[in-house]
């Protein structure tokens, strides 16, 4: 993790041809690359394809020279083995787990022992401003608080690549303003590269260091 | 679920009876004879009640949120970990409801059990069998046992009402 640019080359199609595009982009560590475009332009599909939740129908996906998905050679790296973390547009917090368990889930899944996972999760929750929310359930939180949990849950994994899918679309305008201040601050101390997908140019201005448009 | 329980009992007898398709080998090789034992009661009741559990749980898994499972995968969880930590907890209410329903169904089970396990007091006789046999011998006692069964049925219905009212 010493600052070389992460290059993603996505070249192919998924589904029944609803997404057919070729991408080649490089994001350096510490950089936030925004992918913008109107609704339905395939922004989320890019995120889901990189994360391994959608398999390419044709073409290939390469990250840092490692093949993650190649339709012709049957290469397929499962989502759990990719070095990225996702903040989903609909957050997808686990409703039956409290905040700390949600955040610690990925660390536990990756073999970190329980005490360390809890401790790292607590630190991350403090960084996103939720230090006293450990035992709360996602359903008891406001939209903005849930968004912070989702962010903490991704960042605590210290991913090589952070994928943000419309990170501010699910919150009211007051929380959005607060998050637009918090996000650049948190991302500033994040060591990896970030890809931000959004239709909101305000998000781009607040966070992005580079921008490509899907149009 | 549509199979008459007596037919289920005949099927179990045909499969696991001492001369049955599987039963003959159980007896020849392991000296195990299943019919008319307590194990036979359990087998008959499971046979009859299992569909209630399977239907409830299957419906829950069918409606499970793929989004949550996908999210867990991206966080590094293997498919089996996702199953145990995300899918099972999400289906927990359905699993509990299915278990309660299956248990209630097996409590009232008569046909399959009496065919495969017989009605030996103290060994394989269940409450419904006792009620049936006591009717002609000790009507008052059979009435008391019936009341016990009615009470349990109502209790199960009451405990499950939220689920059934909300579910359909």
Contacts between the chains, C-beta under 8 A, distances in Angstrom:
chain1	res1	chain2	res2	distance
A	51	B	74	5.0
A	52	B	73	7.5
A	52	B	74	7.2
A	53	B	70	4.9
A	53	B	73	7.3
A	53	B	74	7.0
A	78	B	73	7.2
A	79	B	70	7.3
A	79	B	73	4.1
A	79	B	74	4.8
A	80	B	73	5.3
A	80	B	74	7.4
A	80	B	75	7.6
A	80	B	76	4.8
A	80	B	77	5.9
A	80	B	78	5.9
A	82	B	74	7.5
A	84	B	74	7.3
A	85	B	74	6.6
A	85	B	75	7.0
A	86	B	71	7.1
A	86	B	74	4.8
A	88	B	67	7.3
A	88	B	71	6.2
A	90	B	67	6.6
A	92	B	67	5.1
A	92	B	68	5.5
A	92	B	70	7.5
A	92	B	71	3.9
A	94	B	68	6.1
A	94	B	71	7.8
A	94	B	72	7.5
A	94	B	86	6.5
A	95	B	68	8.0
A	96	B	89	4.6
A	96	B	90	6.8
A	96	B	92	7.8
A	105	B	72	7.0
A	105	B	75	5.8
A	105	B	77	7.4
A	105	B	85	7.4
A	106	B	75	3.3
A	106	B	76	5.2
A	106	B	77	7.6
A	109	B	72	7.3
A	109	B	75	5.7
A	109	B	76	4.2
A	109	B	77	4.0
A	109	B	78	7.5
A	109	B	81	5.8
A	110	B	75	8.0
A	110	B	76	4.2
A	153	B	75	7.2
A	157	B	75	6.7
A	157	B	76	7.1
